[in-house]
Amino acid sequence: MWAVPYHLSVRNGPSLILTVMLTITQALYDRIVAHARQDHPDEACGVVAGPAGSGRPERFIPMLNAARSPTFYEFDSGDLLKLYREMDDLDEEPVVIYHSHTATEAYPSRTDISYANEPGAHYVLVSTADTDGAGPFQFRSFRIVEGEVTEEEVTVVESY
Ligand SMILES: [Zn+2]
């Protein structure tokens, strides 16, 4: 499959390459939801990495919520550094950055927005609120660029 080389994406400027849709496999979708259910009532968080420039989430990486909080998530800085080195070695980027809300809707909080520093990533939020762990779970995706939140469509596929 043809993919835009990462340096080209950068040269063209992020506004031109941002698609307003997340396409994700059912298997990855299920793993994100399972992680959110497992960590409830604390927030769960993680990354799905993919080949740089592809926009295709492939490698599921559940992370530890270092804050272990029902209202906040924070990647452990050591884990995060290790992950970014690993992605660099594999020529990957964080295509999806996900976390759960366990008492509120699946929409980025003010804190989420202020900490969002990957304009190329899809910020996925899952809500496990008011479901008693049974679902259905809100699963929504957003772009967060310079404090501006744009919701995007989520398309779930069997395979890419
Ligand atoms: Zn949040």
Backbone and ligand atoms as CSV (ligand in chain L), in Angstrom:
chain,resi,resn,atom,element,x,y,z
A,1,MET,N,N,0.844,-1.206,0.000
A,1,MET,CA,C,0.000,0.000,0.000
A,1,MET,C,C,0.876,1.251,0.000
A,2,TRP,N,N,0.492,2.240,-0.774
A,2,TRP,CA,C,1.264,3.469,-0.880
A,2,TRP,C,C,0.995,4.368,0.324
A,3,ALA,N,N,2.044,4.953,0.848
A,3,ALA,CA,C,1.855,5.858,1.987
A,3,ALA,C,C,2.671,7.125,1.768
A,4,VAL,N,N,2.170,8.226,2.235
A,4,VAL,CA,C,2.883,9.496,2.116
A,4,VAL,C,C,4.087,9.461,3.050
A,5,PRO,N,N,5.301,9.688,2.526
A,5,PRO,CA,C,6.467,9.739,3.412
A,5,PRO,C,C,6.279,10.851,4.448
A,6,TYR,N,N,6.770,10.582,5.645
A,6,TYR,CA,C,6.529,11.506,6.748
A,6,TYR,C,C,7.064,12.903,6.446
A,7,HIS,N,N,8.257,13.003,5.835
A,7,HIS,CA,C,8.839,14.323,5.591
A,7,HIS,C,C,7.962,15.143,4.647
A,8,LEU,N,N,7.270,14.431,3.736
A,8,LEU,CA,C,6.358,15.135,2.823
A,8,LEU,C,C,5.172,15.718,3.580
A,9,SER,N,N,4.643,14.927,4.511
A,9,SER,CA,C,3.520,15.386,5.319
A,9,SER,C,C,3.891,16.661,6.059
A,10,VAL,N,N,5.102,16.657,6.599
A,10,VAL,CA,C,5.545,17.804,7.383
A,10,VAL,C,C,5.691,19.027,6.476
A,11,ARG,N,N,6.276,18.801,5.299
A,11,ARG,CA,C,6.520,19.925,4.397
A,11,ARG,C,C,5.187,20.559,3.943
A,12,ASN,N,N,4.194,19.710,3.761
A,12,ASN,CA,C,2.910,20.227,3.296
A,12,ASN,C,C,2.115,20.936,4.391
A,13,GLY,N,N,2.560,20.791,5.626
A,13,GLY,CA,C,1.839,21.434,6.723
A,13,GLY,C,C,0.735,20.543,7.219
A,14,PRO,N,N,0.550,20.503,8.530
A,14,PRO,CA,C,-0.388,19.548,9.106
A,14,PRO,C,C,-1.834,19.769,8.674
A,15,SER,N,N,-2.226,20.988,8.380
A,15,SER,CA,C,-3.630,21.228,8.068
A,15,SER,C,C,-4.052,20.531,6.780
A,16,LEU,N,N,-3.092,20.285,5.886
A,16,LEU,CA,C,-3.431,19.665,4.614
A,16,LEU,C,C,-3.562,18.153,4.701
A,17,ILE,N,N,-2.878,17.549,5.668
A,17,ILE,CA,C,-2.881,16.089,5.700
A,17,ILE,C,C,-3.855,15.508,6.721
A,18,LEU,N,N,-4.448,16.341,7.556
A,18,LEU,CA,C,-5.340,15.803,8.572
A,18,LEU,C,C,-6.621,15.296,7.927
A,19,THR,N,N,-6.864,14.013,8.074
A,19,THR,CA,C,-8.142,13.489,7.631
A,19,THR,C,C,-9.115,13.657,8.793
A,20,VAL,N,N,-10.392,13.774,8.495
A,20,VAL,CA,C,-11.355,13.950,9.577
A,20,VAL,C,C,-12.086,12.641,9.848
A,21,MET,N,N,-11.341,11.564,9.781
A,21,MET,CA,C,-11.929,10.272,10.066
A,21,MET,C,C,-10.872,9.342,10.648
A,22,LEU,N,N,-11.293,8.570,11.616
A,22,LEU,CA,C,-10.423,7.518,12.132
A,22,LEU,C,C,-10.934,6.184,11.597
A,23,THR,N,N,-10.054,5.448,10.950
A,23,THR,CA,C,-10.388,4.089,10.526
A,23,THR,C,C,-9.585,3.139,11.396
A,24,ILE,N,N,-10.300,2.229,12.050
A,24,ILE,CA,C,-9.650,1.339,13.015
A,24,ILE,C,C,-10.275,-0.054,12.908
A,25,THR,N,N,-9.473,-1.071,13.168
A,25,THR,CA,C,-10.024,-2.434,13.073
A,25,THR,C,C,-10.882,-2.740,14.301
A,26,GLN,N,N,-11.826,-3.663,14.102
A,26,GLN,CA,C,-12.678,-4.098,15.205
A,26,GLN,C,C,-11.828,-4.647,16.350
A,27,ALA,N,N,-10.753,-5.355,16.020
A,27,ALA,CA,C,-9.907,-5.962,17.055
A,27,ALA,C,C,-9.271,-4.894,17.939
A,28,LEU,N,N,-8.758,-3.816,17.320
A,28,LEU,CA,C,-8.134,-2.742,18.104
A,28,LEU,C,C,-9.185,-1.996,18.916
A,29,TYR,N,N,-10.323,-1.743,18.296
A,29,TYR,CA,C,-11.444,-1.085,18.984
A,29,TYR,C,C,-11.795,-1.874,20.244
A,30,ASP,N,N,-11.921,-3.189,20.095
A,30,ASP,CA,C,-12.286,-4.041,21.229
A,30,ASP,C,C,-11.221,-4.022,22.323
A,31,ARG,N,N,-9.958,-3.954,21.932
A,31,ARG,CA,C,-8.878,-3.965,22.934
A,31,ARG,C,C,-8.867,-2.662,23.725
A,32,ILE,N,N,-9.149,-1.546,23.046
A,32,ILE,CA,C,-9.203,-0.256,23.743
A,32,ILE,C,C,-10.356,-0.266,24.755
A,33,VAL,N,N,-11.528,-0.741,24.303
A,33,VAL,CA,C,-12.687,-0.798,25.201
A,33,VAL,C,C,-12.416,-1.751,26.375
A,34,ALA,N,N,-11.794,-2.889,26.081
A,34,ALA,CA,C,-11.486,-3.862,27.138
A,34,ALA,C,C,-10.557,-3.252,28.179
A,35,HIS,N,N,-9.567,-2.468,27.718
A,35,HIS,CA,C,-8.643,-1.828,28.653
A,35,HIS,C,C,-9.396,-0.822,29.536
A,36,ALA,N,N,-10.302,-0.066,28.927
A,36,ALA,CA,C,-11.090,0.915,29.686
A,36,ALA,C,C,-11.946,0.207,30.750
A,37,ARG,N,N,-12.545,-0.936,30.379
A,37,ARG,CA,C,-13.385,-1.681,31.328
A,37,ARG,C,C,-12.547,-2.250,32.463
A,38,GLN,N,N,-11.381,-2.731,32.104
A,38,GLN,CA,C,-10.496,-3.371,33.074
A,38,GLN,C,C,-10.034,-2.377,34.149
A,39,ASP,N,N,-9.732,-1.157,33.757
A,39,ASP,CA,C,-9.185,-0.182,34.707
A,39,ASP,C,C,-10.261,0.628,35.423
A,40,HIS,N,N,-11.503,0.543,34.975
A,40,HIS,CA,C,-12.608,1.248,35.626
A,40,HIS,C,C,-12.621,0.918,37.114
A,41,PRO,N,N,-12.765,1.846,38.083
A,41,PRO,CA,C,-13.151,3.245,37.874
A,41,PRO,C,C,-12.001,4.221,37.615
A,42,ASP,N,N,-10.746,3.712,37.536
A,42,ASP,CA,C,-9.661,4.623,37.161
A,42,ASP,C,C,-9.643,4.792,35.643
A,43,GLU,N,N,-9.078,5.888,35.194
A,43,GLU,CA,C,-8.949,6.109,33.760
A,43,GLU,C,C,-7.849,5.213,33.199
A,44,ALA,N,N,-8.114,4.642,32.038
A,44,ALA,CA,C,-7.115,3.835,31.336
A,44,ALA,C,C,-6.543,4.676,30.204
A,45,CYS,N,N,-5.298,4.401,29.811
A,45,CYS,CA,C,-4.709,5.174,28.715
A,45,CYS,C,C,-3.714,4.332,27.944
A,46,GLY,N,N,-3.491,4.720,26.715
A,46,GLY,CA,C,-2.535,3.999,25.891
A,46,GLY,C,C,-2.408,4.598,24.513
A,47,VAL,N,N,-1.673,3.891,23.679
A,47,VAL,CA,C,-1.341,4.379,22.340
A,47,VAL,C,C,-1.553,3.238,21.348
A,48,VAL,N,N,-1.967,3.574,20.132
A,48,VAL,CA,C,-1.886,2.601,19.045
A,48,VAL,C,C,-0.958,3.210,18.000
A,49,ALA,N,N,0.189,2.574,17.838
A,49,ALA,CA,C,1.190,3.093,16.912
A,49,ALA,C,C,0.945,2.533,15.514
A,50,GLY,N,N,1.457,3.239,14.527
A,50,GLY,CA,C,1.352,2.759,13.150
A,50,GLY,C,C,2.530,3.270,12.357
A,51,PRO,N,N,2.738,2.726,11.154
A,51,PRO,CA,C,3.845,3.184,10.309
A,51,PRO,C,C,3.776,4.702,10.099
A,52,ALA,N,N,4.908,5.387,10.231
A,52,ALA,CA,C,4.946,6.839,10.096
A,52,ALA,C,C,4.346,7.263,8.761
A,53,GLY,N,N,3.433,8.208,8.811
A,53,GLY,CA,C,2.849,8.746,7.589
A,53,GLY,C,C,1.660,7.963,7.065
A,54,SER,N,N,1.367,6.814,7.656
A,54,SER,CA,C,0.289,5.964,7.121
A,54,SER,C,C,-1.086,6.340,7.666
A,55,GLY,N,N,-1.113,6.897,8.880
A,55,GLY,CA,C,-2.387,7.177,9.523
A,55,GLY,C,C,-3.134,5.911,9.907
A,56,ARG,N,N,-2.447,4.785,9.915
A,56,ARG,CA,C,-3.091,3.496,10.145
A,56,ARG,C,C,-2.672,2.914,11.498
A,57,PRO,N,N,-3.609,2.886,12.461
A,57,PRO,CA,C,-3.249,2.326,13.770
A,57,PRO,C,C,-3.060,0.816,13.680
A,58,GLU,N,N,-1.946,0.315,14.207
A,58,GLU,CA,C,-1.662,-1.120,14.074
A,58,GLU,C,C,-1.209,-1.787,15.361
A,59,ARG,N,N,-0.301,-1.121,16.090
A,59,ARG,CA,C,0.304,-1.793,17.257
A,59,ARG,C,C,-0.258,-1.224,18.553
A,60,PHE,N,N,-0.990,-2.088,19.256
A,60,PHE,CA,C,-1.694,-1.699,20.487
A,60,PHE,C,C,-0.722,-1.684,21.662
A,61,ILE,N,N,-0.637,-0.543,22.341
A,61,ILE,CA,C,0.291,-0.410,23.465
A,61,ILE,C,C,-0.461,0.172,24.667
A,62,PRO,N,N,-1.027,-0.697,25.504
A,62,PRO,CA,C,-1.680,-0.182,26.711
A,62,PRO,C,C,-0.624,0.399,27.637
A,63,MET,N,N,-0.921,1.551,28.229
A,63,MET,CA,C,0.054,2.191,29.110
A,63,MET,C,C,-0.510,2.227,30.525
A,64,LEU,N,N,0.385,2.493,31.459
A,64,LEU,CA,C,-0.022,2.631,32.841
A,64,LEU,C,C,-0.486,4.065,33.077
A,65,ASN,N,N,-1.628,4.224,33.741
A,65,ASN,CA,C,-2.009,5.569,34.169
A,65,ASN,C,C,-1.236,5.873,35.449
A,66,ALA,N,N,-0.166,6.658,35.304
A,66,ALA,CA,C,0.717,6.925,36.444
A,66,ALA,C,C,-0.020,7.666,37.549
A,67,ALA,N,N,-1.109,8.357,37.189
A,67,ALA,CA,C,-1.876,9.100,38.195
A,67,ALA,C,C,-2.848,8.177,38.944
A,68,ARG,N,N,-3.144,7.005,38.378
A,68,ARG,CA,C,-4.104,6.060,38.977
A,68,ARG,C,C,-5.304,6.789,39.553
A,69,SER,N,N,-5.950,7.534,38.665
A,69,SER,CA,C,-7.010,8.423,39.111
A,69,SER,C,C,-8.284,8.201,38.315
A,70,PRO,N,N,-9.456,8.384,38.948
A,70,PRO,CA,C,-10.714,8.289,38.214
A,70,PRO,C,C,-11.040,9.548,37.412
A,71,THR,N,N,-10.225,10.593,37.571
A,71,THR,CA,C,-10.544,11.855,36.894
A,71,THR,C,C,-9.401,12.406,36.048
A,72,PHE,N,N,-8.304,11.678,35.981
A,72,PHE,CA,C,-7.116,12.231,35.335
A,72,PHE,C,C,-6.252,11.081,34.837
A,73,TYR,N,N,-5.568,11.302,33.734
A,73,TYR,CA,C,-4.582,10.304,33.323
A,73,TYR,C,C,-3.280,10.986,33.001
A,74,GLU,N,N,-2.224,10.230,33.187
A,74,GLU,CA,C,-0.890,10.754,32.966
A,74,GLU,C,C,-0.009,9.570,32.593
A,75,PHE,N,N,0.669,9.663,31.467
A,75,PHE,CA,C,1.616,8.608,31.123
A,75,PHE,C,C,2.814,8.736,32.052
A,76,ASP,N,N,3.373,7.604,32.446
A,76,ASP,CA,C,4.621,7.631,33.190
A,76,ASP,C,C,5.710,8.149,32.245
A,77,SER,N,N,6.500,9.123,32.700
A,77,SER,CA,C,7.436,9.778,31.780
A,77,SER,C,C,8.507,8.811,31.277
A,78,GLY,N,N,8.915,7.868,32.131
A,78,GLY,CA,C,9.905,6.872,31.709
A,78,GLY,C,C,9.337,5.944,30.651
A,79,ASP,N,N,8.095,5.480,30.882
A,79,ASP,CA,C,7.425,4.609,29.908
A,79,ASP,C,C,7.266,5.315,28.573
A,80,LEU,N,N,6.911,6.597,28.663
A,80,LEU,CA,C,6.660,7.373,27.456
A,80,LEU,C,C,7.949,7.554,26.646
A,81,LEU,N,N,9.027,7.832,27.343
A,81,LEU,CA,C,10.323,7.998,26.680
A,81,LEU,C,C,10.713,6.698,25.979
A,82,LYS,N,N,10.520,5.592,26.677
A,82,LYS,CA,C,10.841,4.275,26.127
A,82,LYS,C,C,9.993,4.011,24.876
A,83,LEU,N,N,8.711,4.337,24.969
A,83,LEU,CA,C,7.808,4.110,23.841
A,83,LEU,C,C,8.219,4.941,22.625
A,84,TYR,N,N,8.548,6.215,22.850
A,84,TYR,CA,C,8.923,7.077,21.721
A,84,TYR,C,C,10.221,6.612,21.070
A,85,ARG,N,N,11.148,6.092,21.887
A,85,ARG,CA,C,12.394,5.542,21.321
A,85,ARG,C,C,12.097,4.322,20.466
A,86,GLU,N,N,11.210,3.487,20.994
A,86,GLU,CA,C,10.818,2.262,20.293
A,86,GLU,C,C,10.147,2.600,18.954
A,87,MET,N,N,9.218,3.558,18.992
A,87,MET,CA,C,8.514,3.950,17.764
A,87,MET,C,C,9.492,4.531,16.762
A,88,ASP,N,N,10.465,5.283,17.272
A,88,ASP,CA,C,11.484,5.871,16.407
A,88,ASP,C,C,12.269,4.772,15.704
A,89,ASP,N,N,12.660,3.750,16.455
A,89,ASP,CA,C,13.421,2.622,15.896
A,89,ASP,C,C,12.616,1.878,14.837
A,90,LEU,N,N,11.309,1.793,15.038
A,90,LEU,CA,C,10.451,1.019,14.133
A,90,LEU,C,C,9.841,1.888,13.031
A,91,ASP,N,N,10.220,3.180,13.001
A,91,ASP,CA,C,9.651,4.127,12.041
A,91,ASP,C,C,8.121,4.194,12.181
A,92,GLU,N,N,7.694,4.338,13.414
A,92,GLU,CA,C,6.269,4.434,13.726
A,92,GLU,C,C,5.962,5.807,14.317
A,93,GLU,N,N,4.670,6.092,14.392
A,93,GLU,CA,C,4.229,7.284,15.097
A,93,GLU,C,C,2.981,6.924,15.910
A,94,PRO,N,N,2.642,7.760,16.904
A,94,PRO,CA,C,1.431,7.482,17.681
A,94,PRO,C,C,0.202,7.892,16.879
A,95,VAL,N,N,-0.455,6.939,16.246
A,95,VAL,CA,C,-1.602,7.251,15.392
A,95,VAL,C,C,-2.829,7.539,16.264
A,96,VAL,N,N,-3.003,6.714,17.289
A,96,VAL,CA,C,-4.110,6.918,18.228
A,96,VAL,C,C,-3.545,7.076,19.630
A,97,ILE,N,N,-4.037,8.077,20.348
A,97,ILE,CA,C,-3.730,8.221,21.766
A,97,ILE,C,C,-5.078,8.137,22.481
A,98,TYR,N,N,-5.259,7.094,23.279
A,98,TYR,CA,C,-6.585,6.894,23.866
A,98,TYR,C,C,-6.567,6.996,25.381
A,99,HIS,N,N,-7.703,7.373,25.934
A,99,HIS,CA,C,-7.905,7.227,27.378
A,99,HIS,C,C,-9.395,7.139,27.655
A,100,SER,N,N,-9.718,6.756,28.866
A,100,SER,CA,C,-11.129,6.589,29.217
A,100,SER,C,C,-11.567,7.660,30.198
A,101,HIS,N,N,-12.846,7.955,30.142
A,101,HIS,CA,C,-13.503,8.742,31.182
A,101,HIS,C,C,-14.446,7.784,31.891
A,102,THR,N,N,-14.395,7.781,33.198
A,102,THR,CA,C,-15.141,6.763,33.933
A,102,THR,C,C,-16.374,7.320,34.638
A,103,ALA,N,N,-16.508,8.647,34.621
A,103,ALA,CA,C,-17.691,9.251,35.254
A,103,ALA,C,C,-18.315,10.333,34.383
A,104,THR,N,N,-17.699,10.620,33.262
A,104,THR,CA,C,-18.209,11.684,32.388
A,104,THR,C,C,-18.228,11.200,30.941
A,105,GLU,N,N,-18.782,12.018,30.065
A,105,GLU,CA,C,-18.885,11.612,28.661
A,105,GLU,C,C,-17.506,11.555,27.992
A,106,ALA,N,N,-17.485,10.930,26.822
A,106,ALA,CA,C,-16.240,10.745,26.073
A,106,ALA,C,C,-15.928,12.001,25.257
A,107,TYR,N,N,-15.561,13.058,25.977
A,107,TYR,CA,C,-15.200,14.315,25.321
A,107,TYR,C,C,-13.977,14.868,26.062
A,108,PRO,N,N,-13.001,15.437,25.342
A,108,PRO,CA,C,-11.769,15.894,25.999
A,108,PRO,C,C,-12.045,16.965,27.067
A,109,SER,N,N,-11.462,16.756,28.231
A,109,SER,CA,C,-11.579,17.746,29.301
A,109,SER,C,C,-10.631,18.907,29.015
A,110,ARG,N,N,-10.779,19.956,29.790
A,110,ARG,CA,C,-9.890,21.102,29.607
A,110,ARG,C,C,-8.433,20.676,29.807
A,111,THR,N,N,-8.214,19.795,30.786
A,111,THR,CA,C,-6.858,19.291,31.033
A,111,THR,C,C,-6.363,18.476,29.831
A,112,ASP,N,N,-7.242,17.604,29.306
A,112,ASP,CA,C,-6.856,16.804,28.129
A,112,ASP,C,C,-6.408,17.717,26.992
A,113,ILE,N,N,-7.158,18.783,26.798
A,113,ILE,CA,C,-6.862,19.699,25.687
A,113,ILE,C,C,-5.520,20.387,25.908
A,114,SER,N,N,-5.283,20.805,27.150
A,114,SER,CA,C,-4.045,21.541,27.396
A,114,SER,C,C,-2.815,20.635,27.318
A,115,TYR,N,N,-3.010,19.312,27.562
A,115,TYR,CA,C,-1.870,18.394,27.494
A,115,TYR,C,C,-1.680,17.777,26.110
A,116,ALA,N,N,-2.632,17.996,25.223
A,116,ALA,CA,C,-2.557,17.352,23.906
A,116,ALA,C,C,-1.470,18.000,23.059
A,117,ASN,N,N,-0.407,17.262,22.795
A,117,ASN,CA,C,0.708,17.863,22.057
A,117,ASN,C,C,1.066,17.088,20.787
A,118,GLU,N,N,0.126,16.249,20.320
A,118,GLU,CA,C,0.364,15.511,19.072
A,118,GLU,C,C,-0.710,15.901,18.060
A,119,PRO,N,N,-0.498,16.976,17.310
A,119,PRO,CA,C,-1.531,17.451,16.382
A,119,PRO,C,C,-1.870,16.432,15.294
A,120,GLY,N,N,-0.966,15.470,15.048
A,120,GLY,CA,C,-1.225,14.478,14.012
A,120,GLY,C,C,-1.972,13.254,14.516
A,121,ALA,N,N,-2.194,13.184,15.836
A,121,ALA,CA,C,-2.796,11.974,16.411
A,121,ALA,C,C,-4.315,12.070,16.476
A,122,HIS,N,N,-4.943,10.898,16.486
A,122,HIS,CA,C,-6.371,10.814,16.779
A,122,HIS,C,C,-6.492,10.604,18.288
A,123,TYR,N,N,-7.139,11.523,18.957
A,123,TYR,CA,C,-7.353,11.364,20.399
A,123,TYR,C,C,-8.673,10.630,20.608
A,124,VAL,N,N,-8.572,9.387,21.024
A,124,VAL,CA,C,-9.769,8.566,21.227
A,124,VAL,C,C,-10.169,8.603,22.695
A,125,LEU,N,N,-11.458,8.816,22.926
A,125,LEU,CA,C,-11.987,8.751,24.288
A,125,LEU,C,C,-13.084,7.707,24.365
A,126,VAL,N,N,-12.987,6.891,25.409
A,126,VAL,CA,C,-14.009,5.890,25.682
A,126,VAL,C,C,-14.630,6.261,27.018
A,127,SER,N,N,-15.939,6.189,27.114
A,127,SER,CA,C,-16.563,6.446,28.410
A,127,SER,C,C,-17.166,5.175,28.970
A,128,THR,N,N,-16.815,4.897,30.212
A,128,THR,CA,C,-17.392,3.746,30.912
A,128,THR,C,C,-18.392,4.219,31.970
A,129,ALA,N,N,-18.777,5.488,31.868
A,129,ALA,CA,C,-19.718,6.043,32.848
A,129,ALA,C,C,-21.115,5.455,32.663
A,130,ASP,N,N,-21.806,5.264,33.775
A,130,ASP,CA,C,-23.231,4.886,33.764
A,130,ASP,C,C,-23.554,3.605,33.017
A,131,THR,N,N,-22.607,2.702,32.901
A,131,THR,CA,C,-22.909,1.466,32.176
A,131,THR,C,C,-22.759,0.250,33.079
A,132,ASP,N,N,-22.281,0.440,34.315
A,132,ASP,CA,C,-22.008,-0.680,35.227
A,132,ASP,C,C,-21.104,-1.727,34.571
A,133,GLY,N,N,-20.245,-1.255,33.719
A,133,GLY,CA,C,-19.285,-2.149,33.077
A,133,GLY,C,C,-19.864,-2.989,31.960
A,134,ALA,N,N,-21.128,-2.806,31.650
A,134,ALA,CA,C,-21.770,-3.683,30.666
A,134,ALA,C,C,-21.809,-3.085,29.259
A,135,GLY,N,N,-21.668,-1.779,29.167
A,135,GLY,CA,C,-21.754,-1.140,27.861
A,135,GLY,C,C,-23.196,-0.862,27.497
A,136,PRO,N,N,-23.505,-0.286,26.358
A,136,PRO,CA,C,-22.511,0.095,25.343
A,136,PRO,C,C,-21.654,1.274,25.807
A,137,PHE,N,N,-20.473,1.374,25.242
A,137,PHE,CA,C,-19.530,2.393,25.642
A,137,PHE,C,C,-19.392,3.437,24.554
A,138,GLN,N,N,-19.402,4.691,24.965
A,138,GLN,CA,C,-19.121,5.754,23.993
A,138,GLN,C,C,-17.670,5.608,23.533
A,139,PHE,N,N,-17.453,5.649,22.234
A,139,PHE,CA,C,-16.109,5.570,21.652
A,139,PHE,C,C,-16.040,6.693,20.625
A,140,ARG,N,N,-15.322,7.756,20.954
A,140,ARG,CA,C,-15.293,8.921,20.066
A,140,ARG,C,C,-13.857,9.329,19.775
A,141,SER,N,N,-13.659,9.978,18.653
A,141,SER,CA,C,-12.311,10.370,18.246
A,141,SER,C,C,-12.257,11.859,17.914
A,142,PHE,N,N,-11.148,12.474,18.282
A,142,PHE,CA,C,-10.997,13.919,18.116
A,142,PHE,C,C,-9.607,14.256,17.598
A,143,ARG,N,N,-9.536,15.370,16.893
A,143,ARG,CA,C,-8.256,16.008,16.630
A,143,ARG,C,C,-8.146,17.152,17.624
A,144,ILE,N,N,-6.986,17.324,18.197
A,144,ILE,CA,C,-6.779,18.447,19.112
A,144,ILE,C,C,-5.548,19.196,18.633
A,145,VAL,N,N,-5.779,20.344,18.024
A,145,VAL,CA,C,-4.693,21.125,17.433
A,145,VAL,C,C,-4.729,22.524,18.017
A,146,GLU,N,N,-3.646,22.863,18.712
A,146,GLU,CA,C,-3.521,24.192,19.331
A,146,GLU,C,C,-4.772,24.569,20.116
A,147,GLY,N,N,-5.231,23.651,20.935
A,147,GLY,CA,C,-6.352,23.936,21.819
A,147,GLY,C,C,-7.723,23.831,21.172
A,148,GLU,N,N,-7.721,23.529,19.872
A,148,GLU,CA,C,-9.003,23.429,19.188
A,148,GLU,C,C,-9.384,21.962,18.985
A,149,VAL,N,N,-10.602,21.620,19.399
A,149,VAL,CA,C,-11.064,20.234,19.351
A,149,VAL,C,C,-12.011,20.032,18.176
A,150,THR,N,N,-11.727,19.038,17.352
A,150,THR,CA,C,-12.614,18.700,16.236
A,150,THR,C,C,-12.972,17.226,16.334
A,151,GLU,N,N,-14.260,16.940,16.475
A,151,GLU,CA,C,-14.647,15.531,16.495
A,151,GLU,C,C,-14.605,14.970,15.088
A,152,GLU,N,N,-14.250,13.696,14.983
A,152,GLU,CA,C,-14.190,13.070,13.671
A,152,GLU,C,C,-14.961,11.756,13.688
A,153,GLU,N,N,-15.312,11.325,12.506
A,153,GLU,CA,C,-16.057,10.086,12.347
A,153,GLU,C,C,-15.147,8.888,12.681
A,154,VAL,N,N,-15.725,7.848,13.258
A,154,VAL,CA,C,-14.970,6.624,13.513
A,154,VAL,C,C,-15.537,5.513,12.627
A,155,THR,N,N,-14.673,4.921,11.819
A,155,THR,CA,C,-15.096,3.820,10.959
A,155,THR,C,C,-14.385,2.547,11.429
A,156,VAL,N,N,-15.181,1.555,11.788
A,156,VAL,CA,C,-14.612,0.305,12.275
A,156,VAL,C,C,-14.656,-0.723,11.149
A,157,VAL,N,N,-13.507,-1.316,10.875
A,157,VAL,CA,C,-13.410,-2.264,9.760
A,157,VAL,C,C,-12.882,-3.604,10.260
A,158,GLU,N,N,-13.107,-4.651,9.502
A,158,GLU,CA,C,-12.589,-5.974,9.888
A,158,GLU,C,C,-11.090,-6.034,9.723
A,159,SER,N,N,-10.585,-5.416,8.610
A,159,SER,CA,C,-9.133,-5.352,8.391
A,159,SER,C,C,-8.851,-4.196,7.430
A,160,TYR,N,N,-7.572,-3.773,7.365
A,160,TYR,CA,C,-7.216,-2.666,6.464
A,160,TYR,C,C,-6.946,-3.175,5.054
L,1,ZN,ZN,ZN,-9.757,12.985,29.861
